[in-house]
């Protein structure tokens, strides 16, 4: 019987040997495409936990201008990443209207970063586990700042270790943990959260058509 999250989700604890170095779980492009299709990110975006730039490249492929930052440097980055920058200390960029990222999980960083960015940008979208909706401290966050949108991925994504940017369907879909996009869009009025459920398998062919026409080219 499972007694805690670490019994269920490998790599939850920071010292778990199954946890990847630097909390590096690159977001497959199909997941970011879903955010662009079913939500409305602003034109100019900050990606403060960019890793290799997987989210940044897909945002650019969908017409957004992205400034990317990360604490760590990767030799196989997909685009230009400004390093080393700590996301918790990154200054506000007045030319950008929003943040889109897959934040590291240790030390309750997603909650802390959300609280920081909600004071700085009108749009915040974070790619997180469904379990992010739980927790006493996060209850306070959601009560004070109700999300405008939650996009649940009905089929689970795969964080590929073998590909810098996974392209094939089987390299993007088929993981073990449920994920969602949680969005705070202060351009919207009202306090009701819009919930959507998206099946990635249904989106793959459309995404692949766009990818084949527009492979990543940003510097």
N, C-alpha and C positions, 0 to 999 in steps of 0.2 A: 504493500500500500504506500502511495506517495504521501510524504509528510510535509513537504515544502516545494517551492518552485524549482529548486535545484534538482529534485528528484524527477521532475517532468521535463524541464528545459535544460539541456546540456549547455554549459557555458554561461549560466546566469551569474555565478559568483566570479569576482575578478580573478581569484587565484585558481579557478577551475582549469585543469590542464587542457580541457577541450575548447576553452575560449581562445579566439584568434588574437594574435598580436595586434595591439593598437585598437582593439574592438573593430577590426576591419571586416565589414560585411558589405561588399559593394552591391548596390541596388541594381537589379536587372532592368534594362531599359523599358521593358513592357510595363513595369510598375509605374515609372515616371510618366510614360505615355498616358496611362489611365488618369493620372492627376490632370494632365493638360487637357484631356478630352472631356472629363466630367466635372471639371472645376474651372476657375478663371484666374490663374496666377497672373500677376502684373507683368508688364513688359520687362522691366529691369529688376533682376533678382540677385540676392546674395546666396551663395552656397557656402556656409561657414565650416562644414565638416565634410569636405569634398572627397577625401581619399584620393583615388585615381581620377576622379572627375566623372564618374558614371552618371550621376544625376545631372550634372552640368551639361554634359554632351547631349543628353536626350532633351533637356530643356531648350538648348540651342537649336537642335534639330526641329523643334516645334516652334521656332521663331522668337525665342526669348533671348535677351542679352543677360549674360551671367558673369558675375565676379566670383571666383572660387578661392577658398582659403582652406588650409588644414594645418594641424599641429605637426604632422609628419610629412616627409617627402618620399615619393615613390618614383623609382626610375622608369616605370612603365606607364606613367600618367597619360591619360587620353587627351588632356588639354593643359593649358597653363594654370598651375595652382600656386597661389601665393603662400609661402611657408617661411618660418614656422609661425603660425598664428593660433593662439588659444581662443576658441570660440566664446568662452566666458568673458573674455576681455576685448573682443573685437569691437572697435569703435563703430558708431553709426555711420553709414554712408548715405549722405543726403540725396544722392542720385538714384538710389534704389528704393523700391516701394515695398519689397517683401523678402521673406526668407523661405527657402525650400531646402530641406535636408533630411538625411537619415542619421540622427545623432547617436553618439556612443551611449551605452547604457549604464556604465558604472557610476557610482556616487550620485544616483538619481539625477543625472545630467539632463535628460529630456525635460523633466519638470522645471529645473532651474533655468535652462535655456529658454523654455517657453515663456516663463515669467519675465526674463530679461527682454526678449524680442517683442513681446506684446506691448512693452513700453516704448519701443523704438520704431516699429514698422506696422503698417496697416494690414499686412497679410503675412501669416505664418502658417506653413504647412510642414508637418513632420511625419516621416514614415516610421511607424512604431508598431510594436506588438499589440494585439488586442488587450493584453493584460495591463497596458498603460491606463486603461479606463478604471482600474482598481486602485485602491490605496487611500489612506486617510489624507495625506498631504495633497494628493492630486484631486481629491474631492474638493478641497479648498480652492485649488486652481480652477476647476471646472465650474464651481459655484460662482466665483468672482468673474470668470471669463468663460462663459459657455461657448463651446466650439460652434462655428457656423455650419460646418460640414464634417461628416465622417464618411469615408469611402472604404468599405470593407472588401477585401479581396477574398472572394468566396472559395477560390482554389489557391493553395499556398505556394508562395514563391520559393525559388531555389537560389541560394547564395553560392554561385559557382566559384570553386577554387581554381578551376582549370583554364578559365577564359578571362582575359582582361575586360572584354565586353562580350557577354554571352549573346548569341544571336538566335540559335535554334530553340524551338519551343521547349524541348526536353531539358535544355540548360537553364531555362528561366522559370519553369513551373514544375512543382513536385517536391516541395520542401516539407518540413515537419511542423512549422509554427505558423499560426495565423497572424497576418499583418493588416494594417489599415493606414490610410492617410487621415490624419486629424488636422483640421484646418480652422484657423481663426481669421476670418475675413471681415475686418472692421468697416469695409465699404458697404456691407450689408446692414440692414436695419432689422430689429426684432431679436428675440432671444431663443427662438426655436431652432434646434439643431436639425439640419437636413441630413438624413441617413440614406446612403446608397449601397447596394451590393453589386459588385462587378465580378463577372467570371472572366478571368484572364484568357482562358482558352478561346472564348468568343471574340476577343480583341486581337488575337495574334496575327491573323492574316492581314487585317487592315494596317496594324503596326508594321508588319514586314514589308508591305508595299511601300509605305513611307520611308522606311529604312533603306530599302534598295534604291530608292530615288535620291535619298539624301544621307549618305554615309557621313560620319563625323568629319568635319573639316576645320573646326575652330582651332585657333592657335593657343 
